[in-house]
């Protein structure tokens, strides 16, 4: 009897798996067309030279486009700018997102309205928000300089977007303001899945709220934290519209990211071969980062489940 039940369960599971694959097949085909084709074409074009020098004709050049990157100071500068922007914005958003999620997880009057208002920055179009932040940091008419003048901290307007360091800080602040609600929303879902009995039992043992945060909240929230970091790393590393609207990559390339450099290479200089090589390298960096994050996610889930 036991063997018969096992066989029936195996048959049912196989049917469910087959049905699942059939239902997923249309979506997989669409993803292959939308994602796989551009990636494969970028790999193919990266071994050719196609620019104004070749009259936009394809000329096989092997790995010369990749070798060109090693001596391309602008590429390394844009990669450094992207790394600084991604690291600063994602870490800031994680810290602030945890704080916002903890507040929104508390029971208080009007919590639903507060949660809705919190999501407004994330819902706004990035390009429109970029224009608004560019005006906020305007050296003559910006709100930031106006407030600093009224408080007596400055006498003349600060050129926020004209100074390399201040421009990077400005775009990071704008990105943090917009995307912190996204991380807060993901972490809030994780907080709501943590049983309140754990905190009560921990407090009865004499633990403080701070100890409960590190002993209960952080370990059980780690899978959501890793997922949030994964999403935000991919988005921040590929940032384009916000910086393009606010600074255009300036001043002097101080805020130029890899995406903006690729855009300039392909659309402005019509260097399709080298631009494709830049896309391939950026794609590989993201794949490696995703693989590392997936490994950390698996370990975090195992630790949360008590598996060592």
Residue pairs with C-beta under 8 A, 6 or more apart in sequence:
39 283
41 276
42 276
42 279
42 280
42 283
43 276
43 280
44 276
45 58
45 272
45 273
45 276
46 65
46 66
46 273
46 276
46 277
46 279
46 280
47 60
47 61
47 62
47 63
47 65
47 273
48 58
48 59
48 60
48 61
48 273
49 58
49 59
49 60
49 61
49 64
49 65
49 273
49 274
50 56
50 57
50 58
50 59
50 271
50 272
50 273
51 269
51 270
51 271
51 272
51 273
51 274
52 269
52 270
52 271
56 270
56 272
58 273
61 273
65 273
65 274
65 276
65 277
66 277
66 281
68 274
68 277
69 75
69 277
69 278
69 281
74 253
74 256
74 261
75 258
75 261
75 278
77 253
77 256
78 253
78 256
78 257
78 258
78 260
78 261
79 258
81 168
81 253
81 254
81 255
81 256
81 257
82 237
82 239
82 257
82 258
82 259
84 168
85 168
85 171
85 172
85 175
85 236
85 239
85 243
85 255
85 257
86 233
86 236
86 237
86 239
88 172
89 172
89 175
89 176
89 179
89 232
89 236
90 229
90 232
90 233
90 236
92 172
92 176
92 180
93 175
93 176
93 179
93 180
93 182
93 183
93 232
94 183
94 225
94 228
94 229
94 232
96 176
96 180
96 183
96 184
97 180
97 181
97 182
97 183
97 184
97 186
97 187
97 228
98 183
98 184
98 187
98 221
98 225
100 118
100 180
100 181
100 184
101 183
101 184
101 185
101 187
101 188
101 190
101 191
102 191
102 217
104 111
104 114
104 115
104 118
104 184
104 188
105 188
105 191
105 192
115 188
118 181
118 184
119 181
119 185
120 181
121 129
121 177
121 178
121 179
121 180
121 181
122 178
122 179
122 181
122 182
122 185
124 178
126 178
126 241
126 242
126 245
127 241
127 242
127 245
129 174
129 178
129 242
130 174
130 241
130 242
130 243
130 244
130 245
130 246
131 245
133 170
133 173
133 174
133 177
133 246
134 161
134 245
134 246
134 247
135 141
135 142
135 143
136 142
136 143
136 144
137 144
137 160
137 161
137 170
137 246
138 145
138 160
138 161
139 145
139 157
139 158
139 159
139 160
139 161
139 162
140 157
142 157
142 160
144 158
144 160
145 154
145 157
145 158
145 160
148 154
148 158
149 155
149 157
158 166
159 166
160 166
160 167
160 169
160 170
161 167
161 170
161 246
161 247
161 250
161 251
162 251
163 251
164 251
164 252
164 254
164 255
165 254
167 247
167 250
167 251
167 254
167 255
168 254
168 255
170 246
170 247
171 242
171 243
171 246
171 247
171 255
174 242
174 246
175 236
175 239
175 242
178 242
179 232
179 235
179 236
182 228
182 231
182 232
183 228
183 232
186 224
186 227
186 228
186 231
187 221
187 224
187 225
187 228
189 224
190 220
190 221
190 223
190 224
190 225
191 217
191 221
193 220
194 216
194 217
194 220
194 221
198 216
199 212
199 216
202 211
202 212
202 215
202 216
203 212
207 215
218 225
219 303
219 304
220 304
222 300
222 303
222 304
223 297
223 300
223 301
223 304
225 300
226 293
226 296
226 297
226 300
227 297
229 293
230 289
230 290
230 293
230 294
230 297
233 289
233 293
234 286
234 289
234 290
237 258
237 282
237 285
237 286
237 289
238 259
238 282
238 286
239 257
239 259
240 257
240 259
240 260
240 263
243 249
243 255
243 256
243 257
243 260
244 260
244 263
246 255
247 254
247 255
248 260
249 255
249 256
249 257
249 260
249 261
249 264
250 256
258 278
258 282
259 282
261 278
262 275
262 278
262 279
262 282
265 271
265 274
265 275
265 278
266 272
266 275
302 308
